[in-house]
Amino acid sequence: MAAFLQTPTAMLVGVLALSLAVLIGAYLVATPAPFRLVAERRRPSVPKNHPFRTVANGAAAVMERVLSRRKDAGVHVAVLERAGVEMRLQDFALVMLVGALVLGNGAWILDMPLLGLGLALAVPLVTRLVLGLMAAHRKQVFADQLDDSLQLMSSSLRAGHSLMQALASVGRDGEEPTAGEFARVINEARVGRELASALKETAARMDSEDFVWVTQAIAINREAGGNLAEVLDRVGQTIRERNQIRRQVRSLSAEGKLSAYVLVALPLAVTAFLSITNPSYLVKFTESLTGYVLIAAAVVLLAVGAVWMRNVVRFKF
């Protein structure tokens, strides 16, 4: 038993338990005990909450109070919505905090405090990078599906359906993320929000210039009248041609993007390989001021080259 307590696994379990105790203590200190009617008296059929769920809800409540004091909370909520993450901001922040604590404490127990600090600091940065990639992918898929969605809407309108029914058909029969965004528009319109405002917010959330055209076409048609199905067909044809050109440019620039990735990753890969196979070859750079200057110059030049090549192979429509 004594030998087991000295293993890294036992120490990791202890640190995790200590971290959980600190979170629970902070929640108990910062949160007053409000009077609540027990669940059995309100709804006798509701089972009791699991202790872990109770602890998680309490920690999420503390995180919500902390985030409510920040002025940029709305920006973070918008980032989650663009990425398609169906989690509350406080829940997502709590998961990220727990991940940082687990990685940091695990590396610290293994006698690597600097690595633990680096991993803990890298968690929010990597999370933001992943959310950006997810949002970009979701935006691209939405743009590719837009012409088919407009065709489905125009077919519904020709069949005698109203505009709301046509939007609902896309939300019901379409694919994600278009179906989810159109379903959200329908739900917001049903609770009293103006349809034009809901469509504009969807265009801003998906950062889609093509959907802005659709929103403007629908708004003009609702004010001036006319055949909305024909208008959507023309807008859909224009968007279809733009998507075709976008795909062609993406194919032609794929080789340049791959070359940029290889050229940026090559110095880092060579440095990592030399640090493993022949560490003495790189030690000389850390023994004098000239070596540090050369390292700084290499990092700056690599960053400038990465930004330059990114702008060269990046096209905006």
C-alpha positions as a Markdown table, in Angstrom:
| # | Residue | x | y | z |
|---|---|---|---|---|
| 1 | Met | 0.0 | 0.0 | 0.0 |
| 2 | Ala | 2.8 | 2.4 | 0.9 |
| 3 | Ala | 4.5 | 1.7 | -2.5 |
| 4 | Phe | 1.3 | 2.5 | -4.3 |
| 5 | Leu | 0.9 | 5.8 | -2.6 |
| 6 | Gln | 4.3 | 6.8 | -3.9 |
| 7 | Thr | 3.5 | 6.1 | -7.6 |
| 8 | Pro | 2.7 | 9.0 | -10.0 |
| 9 | Thr | -0.9 | 7.6 | -10.4 |
| 10 | Ala | -1.6 | 8.0 | -6.7 |
| 11 | Met | -0.2 | 11.5 | -6.7 |
| 12 | Leu | -2.2 | 12.4 | -9.7 |
| 13 | Val | -5.4 | 11.2 | -8.0 |
| 14 | Gly | -4.5 | 13.2 | -5.0 |
| 15 | Val | -4.0 | 16.4 | -6.9 |
| 16 | Leu | -7.2 | 16.0 | -8.8 |
| 17 | Ala | -9.1 | 15.4 | -5.6 |
| 18 | Leu | -7.5 | 18.5 | -4.1 |
| 19 | Ser | -8.4 | 20.6 | -7.1 |
| 20 | Leu | -12.0 | 19.3 | -6.9 |
| 21 | Ala | -12.1 | 20.2 | -3.2 |
| 22 | Val | -10.9 | 23.7 | -3.9 |
| 23 | Leu | -13.6 | 24.2 | -6.5 |
| 24 | Ile | -16.3 | 22.9 | -4.1 |
| 25 | Gly | -14.9 | 25.1 | -1.3 |
| 26 | Ala | -14.9 | 28.2 | -3.5 |
| 27 | Tyr | -18.5 | 27.5 | -4.5 |
| 28 | Leu | -19.6 | 27.0 | -0.9 |
| 29 | Val | -17.9 | 30.2 | 0.2 |
| 30 | Ala | -19.0 | 32.4 | -2.7 |
| 31 | Thr | -22.6 | 31.2 | -3.0 |
| 32 | Pro | -25.2 | 31.8 | -0.3 |
| 33 | Ala | -27.6 | 29.0 | 0.5 |
| 34 | Pro | -30.9 | 30.0 | -1.0 |
| 35 | Phe | -34.2 | 28.6 | 0.2 |
| 36 | Arg | -35.5 | 26.1 | -2.4 |
| 37 | Leu | -38.4 | 23.7 | -2.2 |
| 38 | Val | -37.2 | 20.2 | -2.5 |
| 39 | Ala | -37.7 | 18.5 | -5.8 |
| 40 | Glu | -39.7 | 15.7 | -4.3 |
| 41 | Arg | -42.4 | 18.1 | -3.2 |
| 42 | Arg | -42.4 | 20.0 | -6.5 |
| 43 | Arg | -42.3 | 17.0 | -8.8 |
| 44 | Pro | -42.5 | 13.7 | -6.9 |
| 45 | Ser | -41.6 | 11.7 | -10.0 |
| 46 | Val | -38.2 | 13.5 | -10.5 |
| 47 | Pro | -35.3 | 11.4 | -9.2 |
| 48 | Lys | -32.7 | 12.9 | -7.0 |
| 49 | Asn | -29.7 | 14.5 | -8.6 |
| 50 | His | -26.5 | 12.6 | -8.7 |
| 51 | Pro | -23.8 | 14.1 | -6.4 |
| 52 | Phe | -21.4 | 14.6 | -9.3 |
| 53 | Arg | -24.2 | 16.5 | -11.2 |
| 54 | Thr | -24.9 | 18.6 | -8.1 |
| 55 | Val | -21.2 | 19.5 | -7.9 |
| 56 | Ala | -21.0 | 20.3 | -11.6 |
| 57 | Asn | -24.1 | 22.5 | -11.5 |
| 58 | Gly | -22.6 | 24.4 | -8.5 |
| 59 | Ala | -19.3 | 24.9 | -10.3 |
| 60 | Ala | -21.1 | 26.0 | -13.4 |
| 61 | Ala | -23.1 | 28.5 | -11.3 |
| 62 | Val | -19.9 | 30.0 | -9.9 |
| 63 | Met | -18.4 | 30.2 | -13.4 |
| 64 | Glu | -21.5 | 31.9 | -14.7 |
| 65 | Arg | -21.2 | 34.6 | -12.0 |
| 66 | Val | -17.6 | 35.2 | -12.9 |
| 67 | Leu | -18.3 | 35.4 | -16.6 |
| 68 | Ser | -21.3 | 37.8 | -16.0 |
| 69 | Arg | -18.9 | 40.4 | -14.8 |
| 70 | Arg | -16.9 | 40.4 | -18.0 |
| 71 | Lys | -17.9 | 42.8 | -20.8 |
| 72 | Asp | -16.7 | 40.4 | -23.5 |
| 73 | Ala | -19.0 | 37.5 | -22.5 |
| 74 | Gly | -21.2 | 38.1 | -25.5 |
| 75 | Val | -18.2 | 37.8 | -27.9 |
| 76 | His | -17.3 | 34.4 | -26.5 |
| 77 | Val | -20.9 | 33.3 | -26.8 |
| 78 | Ala | -20.9 | 34.3 | -30.5 |
| 79 | Val | -17.6 | 32.3 | -31.0 |
| 80 | Leu | -19.3 | 29.2 | -29.6 |
| 81 | Glu | -22.4 | 29.8 | -31.9 |
| 82 | Arg | -20.2 | 30.2 | -35.0 |
| 83 | Ala | -18.4 | 27.0 | -34.2 |
| 84 | Gly | -21.7 | 25.1 | -33.6 |
| 85 | Val | -20.9 | 24.2 | -30.0 |
| 86 | Glu | -24.2 | 23.5 | -28.3 |
| 87 | Met | -22.9 | 24.3 | -24.8 |
| 88 | Arg | -23.5 | 27.2 | -22.4 |
| 89 | Leu | -20.5 | 29.5 | -22.0 |
| 90 | Gln | -20.1 | 28.7 | -18.3 |
| 91 | Asp | -20.1 | 24.9 | -19.0 |
| 92 | Phe | -17.6 | 25.3 | -21.8 |
| 93 | Ala | -15.3 | 27.5 | -19.7 |
| 94 | Leu | -15.6 | 25.0 | -16.8 |
| 95 | Val | -14.6 | 22.1 | -19.0 |
| 96 | Met | -11.6 | 24.1 | -20.3 |
| 97 | Leu | -10.6 | 25.0 | -16.7 |
| 98 | Val | -10.7 | 21.4 | -15.6 |
| 99 | Gly | -8.7 | 20.3 | -18.6 |
| 100 | Ala | -6.0 | 22.9 | -17.8 |
| 101 | Leu | -5.9 | 21.8 | -14.2 |
| 102 | Val | -5.6 | 18.1 | -15.1 |
| 103 | Leu | -2.8 | 18.6 | -17.6 |
| 104 | Gly | -0.9 | 21.1 | -15.4 |
| 105 | Asn | -1.2 | 19.0 | -12.3 |
| 106 | Gly | -0.3 | 15.8 | -14.2 |
| 107 | Ala | 2.9 | 17.2 | -15.6 |
| 108 | Trp | 3.7 | 18.8 | -12.2 |
| 109 | Ile | 3.4 | 15.4 | -10.5 |
| 110 | Leu | 5.7 | 13.9 | -13.1 |
| 111 | Asp | 8.3 | 16.4 | -12.0 |
| 112 | Met | 7.9 | 18.6 | -15.1 |
| 113 | Pro | 6.6 | 21.9 | -13.7 |
| 114 | Leu | 7.5 | 24.0 | -16.7 |
| 115 | Leu | 5.8 | 21.6 | -19.1 |
| 116 | Gly | 2.7 | 21.7 | -16.8 |
| 117 | Leu | 2.6 | 25.4 | -16.9 |
| 118 | Gly | 3.0 | 25.4 | -20.6 |
| 119 | Leu | 0.2 | 22.9 | -21.1 |
| 120 | Ala | -2.1 | 24.8 | -18.7 |
| 121 | Leu | -1.5 | 28.0 | -20.7 |
| 122 | Ala | -1.8 | 26.2 | -24.0 |
| 123 | Val | -5.3 | 24.9 | -23.3 |
| 124 | Pro | -7.2 | 28.2 | -23.9 |
| 125 | Leu | -5.0 | 29.0 | -26.9 |
| 126 | Val | -5.5 | 25.5 | -28.5 |
| 127 | Thr | -9.2 | 25.7 | -27.7 |
| 128 | Arg | -9.6 | 29.1 | -29.4 |
| 129 | Leu | -7.7 | 27.7 | -32.5 |
| 130 | Val | -9.9 | 24.7 | -32.7 |
| 131 | Leu | -13.1 | 26.8 | -32.4 |
| 132 | Gly | -11.8 | 29.0 | -35.2 |
| 133 | Leu | -11.2 | 26.0 | -37.4 |
| 134 | Met | -14.7 | 24.6 | -36.6 |
| 135 | Ala | -16.3 | 28.0 | -37.4 |
| 136 | Ala | -14.4 | 28.2 | -40.7 |
| 137 | His | -15.5 | 24.7 | -41.7 |
| 138 | Arg | -19.1 | 25.4 | -40.7 |
| 139 | Lys | -19.1 | 28.6 | -42.7 |
| 140 | Gln | -17.7 | 26.8 | -45.7 |
| 141 | Val | -20.3 | 24.0 | -45.5 |
| 142 | Phe | -23.1 | 26.6 | -45.1 |
| 143 | Ala | -22.0 | 28.4 | -48.2 |
| 144 | Asp | -21.8 | 25.2 | -50.2 |
| 145 | Gln | -25.3 | 24.2 | -49.2 |
| 146 | Leu | -26.9 | 27.6 | -49.7 |
| 147 | Asp | -27.8 | 27.1 | -53.4 |
| 148 | Asp | -29.6 | 23.8 | -52.7 |
| 149 | Ser | -31.4 | 25.5 | -49.8 |
| 150 | Leu | -32.7 | 28.3 | -52.1 |
| 151 | Gln | -33.8 | 25.7 | -54.7 |
| 152 | Leu | -35.8 | 23.9 | -52.0 |
| 153 | Met | -37.3 | 27.2 | -50.8 |
| 154 | Ser | -38.4 | 28.2 | -54.3 |
| 155 | Ser | -39.9 | 24.7 | -54.9 |
| 156 | Ser | -41.9 | 25.1 | -51.7 |
| 157 | Leu | -43.1 | 28.5 | -52.7 |
| 158 | Arg | -44.2 | 27.3 | -56.1 |
| 159 | Ala | -46.1 | 24.5 | -54.4 |
| 160 | Gly | -48.2 | 27.1 | -52.7 |
| 161 | His | -46.5 | 27.3 | -49.3 |
| 162 | Ser | -45.9 | 30.5 | -47.5 |
| 163 | Leu | -42.4 | 31.9 | -46.8 |
| 164 | Met | -42.4 | 30.6 | -43.2 |
| 165 | Gln | -43.4 | 27.2 | -44.5 |
| 166 | Ala | -40.6 | 27.3 | -47.1 |
| 167 | Leu | -38.1 | 28.2 | -44.4 |
| 168 | Ala | -39.4 | 25.5 | -42.2 |
| 169 | Ser | -39.0 | 22.9 | -45.0 |
| 170 | Val | -35.3 | 23.8 | -45.2 |
| 171 | Gly | -34.9 | 23.5 | -41.5 |
| 172 | Arg | -36.7 | 20.1 | -41.6 |
| 173 | Asp | -35.3 | 18.5 | -44.8 |
| 174 | Gly | -31.9 | 20.3 | -45.1 |
| 175 | Glu | -28.5 | 19.2 | -43.8 |
| 176 | Glu | -26.5 | 20.7 | -41.0 |
| 177 | Pro | -25.5 | 23.4 | -40.4 |
| 178 | Thr | -28.1 | 25.0 | -42.8 |
| 179 | Ala | -31.0 | 23.0 | -41.2 |
| 180 | Gly | -30.1 | 24.2 | -37.7 |
| 181 | Glu | -29.7 | 27.8 | -38.7 |
| 182 | Phe | -33.1 | 27.9 | -40.6 |
| 183 | Ala | -34.8 | 26.1 | -37.7 |
| 184 | Arg | -33.4 | 28.8 | -35.4 |
| 185 | Val | -34.8 | 31.5 | -37.6 |
| 186 | Ile | -38.3 | 29.8 | -37.5 |
| 187 | Asn | -38.2 | 29.4 | -33.8 |
| 188 | Glu | -37.2 | 33.1 | -33.3 |
| 189 | Ala | -40.0 | 34.2 | -35.6 |
| 190 | Arg | -42.6 | 32.1 | -33.8 |
| 191 | Val | -41.8 | 33.8 | -30.5 |
| 192 | Gly | -42.4 | 37.2 | -31.9 |
| 193 | Arg | -39.1 | 38.4 | -33.5 |
| 194 | Glu | -39.2 | 40.0 | -36.9 |
| 195 | Leu | -38.2 | 37.6 | -39.7 |
| 196 | Ala | -35.9 | 40.1 | -41.4 |
| 197 | Ser | -34.0 | 40.7 | -38.1 |
| 198 | Ala | -33.6 | 37.0 | -37.6 |
| 199 | Leu | -32.3 | 36.4 | -41.1 |
| 200 | Lys | -29.8 | 39.3 | -40.8 |
| 201 | Glu | -28.5 | 37.9 | -37.6 |
| 202 | Thr | -28.0 | 34.5 | -39.2 |
| 203 | Ala | -26.1 | 36.1 | -42.1 |
| 204 | Ala | -23.9 | 37.9 | -39.6 |
| 205 | Arg | -23.3 | 34.8 | -37.5 |
| 206 | Met | -22.4 | 32.7 | -40.5 |
| 207 | Asp | -20.4 | 35.6 | -42.0 |
| 208 | Ser | -22.0 | 34.8 | -45.4 |
| 209 | Glu | -22.2 | 37.6 | -48.0 |
| 210 | Asp | -24.3 | 35.3 | -50.2 |
| 211 | Phe | -26.9 | 34.9 | -47.5 |
| 212 | Val | -27.0 | 38.7 | -47.0 |
| 213 | Trp | -28.2 | 38.9 | -50.6 |
| 214 | Val | -30.9 | 36.4 | -49.8 |
| 215 | Thr | -32.0 | 38.4 | -46.8 |
| 216 | Gln | -32.2 | 41.6 | -48.8 |
| 217 | Ala | -34.1 | 39.9 | -51.6 |
| 218 | Ile | -36.7 | 38.5 | -49.1 |
| 219 | Ala | -37.0 | 41.9 | -47.4 |
| 220 | Ile | -37.5 | 43.8 | -50.7 |
| 221 | Asn | -40.1 | 41.2 | -51.8 |
| 222 | Arg | -42.1 | 41.5 | -48.6 |
| 223 | Glu | -42.3 | 45.3 | -49.0 |
| 224 | Ala | -42.8 | 45.5 | -52.8 |
| 225 | Gly | -44.4 | 42.2 | -53.6 |
| 226 | Gly | -43.7 | 40.0 | -56.6 |
| 227 | Asn | -42.8 | 36.4 | -57.4 |
| 228 | Leu | -40.4 | 35.5 | -54.6 |
| 229 | Ala | -39.8 | 32.0 | -56.1 |
| 230 | Glu | -38.4 | 33.5 | -59.3 |
| 231 | Val | -36.2 | 36.0 | -57.3 |
| 232 | Leu | -34.8 | 33.2 | -55.2 |
| 233 | Asp | -34.1 | 31.2 | -58.4 |
| 234 | Arg | -32.0 | 34.1 | -59.8 |
| 235 | Val | -30.2 | 34.6 | -56.5 |
| 236 | Gly | -29.5 | 30.9 | -56.3 |
| 237 | Gln | -28.2 | 30.8 | -59.8 |
| 238 | Thr | -25.8 | 33.7 | -59.0 |
| 239 | Ile | -24.7 | 31.9 | -55.8 |
| 240 | Arg | -24.2 | 28.7 | -57.7 |
| 241 | Glu | -21.9 | 30.3 | -60.2 |
| 242 | Arg | -19.9 | 32.0 | -57.4 |
| 243 | Asn | -19.5 | 28.6 | -55.6 |
| 244 | Gln | -18.3 | 27.1 | -58.8 |
| 245 | Ile | -15.6 | 29.8 | -59.2 |
| 246 | Arg | -14.8 | 29.4 | -55.5 |
| 247 | Arg | -14.2 | 25.7 | -55.9 |
| 248 | Gln | -12.0 | 26.2 | -58.9 |
| 249 | Val | -9.8 | 28.8 | -57.1 |
| 250 | Arg | -9.6 | 26.5 | -54.1 |
| 251 | Ser | -8.4 | 23.7 | -56.3 |
| 252 | Leu | -5.8 | 25.8 | -58.0 |
| 253 | Ser | -4.5 | 27.3 | -54.8 |
| 254 | Ala | -4.3 | 23.9 | -52.9 |
| 255 | Glu | -0.8 | 23.3 | -54.1 |
| 256 | Gly | 0.4 | 26.7 | -52.9 |
| 257 | Lys | -1.2 | 26.2 | -49.5 |
| 258 | Leu | 0.4 | 22.8 | -49.2 |
| 259 | Ser | 3.8 | 24.3 | -50.1 |
| 260 | Ala | 3.3 | 27.0 | -47.5 |
| 261 | Tyr | 2.5 | 24.5 | -44.8 |
| 262 | Val | 5.6 | 22.4 | -45.7 |
| 263 | Leu | 7.9 | 25.4 | -45.7 |
| 264 | Val | 6.7 | 26.7 | -42.4 |
| 265 | Ala | 6.8 | 23.3 | -40.7 |
| 266 | Leu | 10.2 | 22.3 | -42.1 |
| 267 | Pro | 12.4 | 24.5 | -39.8 |
| 268 | Leu | 10.4 | 23.5 | -36.8 |
| 269 | Ala | 10.7 | 19.8 | -37.7 |
| 270 | Val | 14.4 | 20.0 | -38.4 |
| 271 | Thr | 15.0 | 21.8 | -35.0 |
| 272 | Ala | 13.0 | 19.1 | -33.2 |
| 273 | Phe | 14.9 | 16.3 | -34.9 |
| 274 | Leu | 18.3 | 17.9 | -34.1 |
| 275 | Ser | 17.3 | 18.5 | -30.5 |
| 276 | Ile | 16.6 | 14.7 | -30.1 |
| 277 | Thr | 19.4 | 13.2 | -32.2 |
| 278 | Asn | 22.2 | 15.7 | -31.6 |
| 279 | Pro | 21.4 | 18.2 | -28.8 |
| 280 | Ser | 25.0 | 19.5 | -28.6 |
| 281 | Tyr | 24.5 | 20.9 | -32.2 |
| 282 | Leu | 21.9 | 23.4 | -30.9 |
| 283 | Val | 23.4 | 24.1 | -27.5 |
| 284 | Lys | 25.9 | 26.6 | -29.0 |
| 285 | Phe | 23.0 | 28.9 | -29.8 |
| 286 | Thr | 22.2 | 29.3 | -26.1 |
| 287 | Glu | 25.8 | 30.0 | -25.0 |
| 288 | Ser | 26.2 | 33.5 | -26.2 |
| 289 | Leu | 24.2 | 36.7 | -27.0 |
| 290 | Thr | 24.8 | 36.2 | -30.7 |
| 291 | Gly | 23.0 | 32.8 | -30.6 |
| 292 | Tyr | 20.0 | 34.3 | -28.9 |
| 293 | Val | 19.9 | 37.1 | -31.5 |
| 294 | Leu | 20.0 | 34.5 | -34.3 |
| 295 | Ile | 17.2 | 32.5 | -32.7 |
| 296 | Ala | 15.1 | 35.7 | -32.4 |
| 297 | Ala | 15.8 | 36.7 | -35.9 |
| 298 | Ala | 14.9 | 33.2 | -37.2 |
| 299 | Val | 11.6 | 33.3 | -35.3 |
| 300 | Val | 10.7 | 36.7 | -36.7 |
| 301 | Leu | 11.6 | 35.8 | -40.2 |
| 302 | Leu | 9.6 | 32.6 | -40.0 |
| 303 | Ala | 6.6 | 34.5 | -38.7 |
| 304 | Val | 6.9 | 37.1 | -41.5 |
| 305 | Gly | 7.2 | 34.4 | -44.1 |
| 306 | Ala | 4.2 | 32.5 | -42.8 |
| 307 | Val | 2.0 | 35.6 | -42.8 |
| 308 | Trp | 3.3 | 36.5 | -46.3 |
| 309 | Met | 2.6 | 33.1 | -47.8 |
| 310 | Arg | -0.8 | 33.0 | -46.1 |
| 311 | Asn | -1.8 | 36.2 | -47.8 |
| 312 | Val | -0.5 | 35.0 | -51.1 |
| 313 | Val | -2.6 | 31.8 | -51.2 |
| 314 | Arg | -5.7 | 33.4 | -49.6 |
| 315 | Phe | -8.5 | 34.6 | -51.8 |
| 316 | Lys | -11.6 | 36.5 | -50.7 |
| 317 | Phe | -14.9 | 36.3 | -52.6 |
